[in-house]
Amino acid sequence: MAQGYEGDVSVRQCWSDLAGDPAAILVDVRTAAEWTYVGIPDLSPLAKSAVLVEWQSYPSMAVDPDFVERVEAALGGGPGKSDGRIYLLCRSGVRSVAAARALTAAGFRHCINILDGFEGAPDQDGHRGTMAGWKAEGLPWLQR
């Protein structure tokens, strides 16, 4: 177990786990601006969709004090109704760790951070999405 949450997985492992576990879900904790302008994971090949709940809101980037309650509402109940795996995704795998810790502290049992997130670290030219993460691994994504 990682410090304060279940652990970390690669984006490929997350995709495999989502495909193999009907109860597993992906919660994208990036901002609405990121979902709109950068894109979101496309889970339609798995007959699923990502749950979109901001951990922090742009432009202040203040943590949403109602994050846990918003996730509970999106999942249809409280922690007791969600014993399945919850995979948390952000841009690079930092905000999602904080979100995993918050959900774990609130009673969710299986909160898993997705390493490298949606875009990963910047490349030598300062561009994200080319070296690591969901997009760089060629996993399905779309822009809304």
PEDA-V182348 format. One record per run of one state. SS is the DSSP state (h for helix, s for strand, l for the rest). FROM is the first residue (numbers start at 0). TO is the last residue. Records with the same first field share a line. If there is no record, write none. Layout:
# PEDA-V182348
SS=FROM-TO + FROM-TO
This chain:
# PEDA-V182348
l=0-0 + 2-3 + 5-5 + 9-9 + 20-23 + 28-30 + 37-38 + 41-42 + 46-49 + 52-54 + 57-60 + 63-65 + 75-77 + 81-83 + 89-93 + 105-108 + 114-139 + 142-143
s=1-1 + 4-4 + 6-8 + 24-27 + 39-40 + 50-51 + 55-56 + 61-62 + 84-88 + 109-113 + 140-141
h=10-19 + 31-36 + 43-45 + 66-74 + 78-80 + 94-104
